[in-house]
Amino acid sequence: MKIYDTKTAPTPRRVRMFLAEKGIDMDYVQVDIQGGENLSKEMRAKNPIGKVPILELDDGTCISESDAICTYFEALQPEPFLFGETALEKGQVMMWQRQVEFCLFMQIGMCFQHSTGYFKDRMNPVPEYGKEAGINASKFLSVLERRLGESEFIAGDKFSIADITTLCAIDFARVVKIKLSDEQVNLARWYEQINARKSARA
Ligand SMILES: N[C@@H](CCC(=O)N[C@@H](CS)C(=O)NCC(=O)O)C(=O)O
């Protein structure tokens, strides 16, 4: 079993951190996405949309999409529960996970791609869209600031995949100069706590 990974990219980091939390060892194969290695015929045979991460099982079966890979490992080894344990926790984790993905992670990704032209060899950057996406991401940080004023973790009183996704998004946001503001004290408290976990170095 192995995972096609790119050490510098935010989405594969989510999976590395998730597996570190579970204590699952993995063989990681580095893919040069800036050089376009992910777009080769071989890689597209593993994931037709040419993105990392990709989990390849020993029989050659591939699972792409970071959430799908994490879901697979949660089913194989449920504890520690990172998608919630009870029905209520599962619902709340998934609710926050999706909101963080759509309103923060993806917005930061679009801001990066459209304002830096990093992938201009394979897409048409639209700088105005990049700017708008950055504004959207900053607005959602305010939502999280309020949330963390009433909750220890993003999805409730337990650490979950929603915290992993948020940490990876906020760290990557530095590349496009989106940072927590000095007033966001709840986010700062939460960040310090999550960033101190051993898995954050995975
Ligand atoms: N929804 C996918 C997103 C995967 C994704 O966008 N990966 C980026 C790295 S963070 C990538 O492979 N980019 C290469 C490219 O766009 O050519 C997931 O969660 O796995």
The ligand as an SDF file (V2000), in Angstrom:
LIG
                    3D

 20 19  0  0  0  0  0  0  0  0999 V2000
  -10.4900   17.3490   -3.8700 N   0  0  0  0  0  0  0  0  0  0  0  0
   -9.1440   16.7910   -3.9830 C   0  0  0  0  0  0  0  0  0  0  0  0
   -8.1870   17.9430   -4.2960 C   0  0  0  0  0  0  0  0  0  0  0  0
   -6.8140   17.4300   -4.7020 C   0  0  0  0  0  0  0  0  0  0  0  0
   -5.9280   18.5760   -5.1740 C   0  0  0  0  0  0  0  0  0  0  0  0
   -6.3960   19.6420   -5.6320 O   0  0  0  0  0  0  0  0  0  0  0  0
   -4.6020   18.3400   -5.1010 N   0  0  0  0  0  0  0  0  0  0  0  0
   -3.6580   19.3240   -5.5570 C   0  0  0  0  0  0  0  0  0  0  0  0
   -2.5400   19.4870   -4.5230 C   0  0  0  0  0  0  0  0  0  0  0  0
   -3.1640   20.2970   -3.0730 S   0  0  0  0  0  0  0  0  0  0  0  0
   -3.0260   18.8490   -6.8740 C   0  0  0  0  0  0  0  0  0  0  0  0
   -2.7970   17.6720   -7.0440 O   0  0  0  0  0  0  0  0  0  0  0  0
   -2.7510   19.7800   -7.7960 N   0  0  0  0  0  0  0  0  0  0  0  0
   -2.0820   19.4810   -9.0120 C   0  0  0  0  0  0  0  0  0  0  0  0
   -2.7400   20.1080  -10.2100 C   0  0  0  0  0  0  0  0  0  0  0  0
   -3.7890   20.7800  -10.0650 O   0  0  0  0  0  0  0  0  0  0  0  0
   -2.2000   19.9260  -11.3080 O   0  0  0  0  0  0  0  0  0  0  0  0
   -8.7720   16.0740   -2.6890 C   0  0  0  0  0  0  0  0  0  0  0  0
   -9.3290   16.4080   -1.6250 O   0  0  0  0  0  0  0  0  0  0  0  0
   -7.9390   15.1690   -2.7140 O   0  0  0  0  0  0  0  0  0  0  0  0
  1  2  1  0
  2  3  1  0
  2 18  1  0
  3  4  1  0
  4  5  1  0
  5  6  2  0
  5  7  1  0
  7  8  1  0
  8  9  1  0
  8 11  1  0
  9 10  1  0
 11 12  2  0
 11 13  1  0
 13 14  1  0
 14 15  1  0
 15 16  2  0
 15 17  1  0
 18 19  2  0
 18 20  1  0
M  END
$$$$
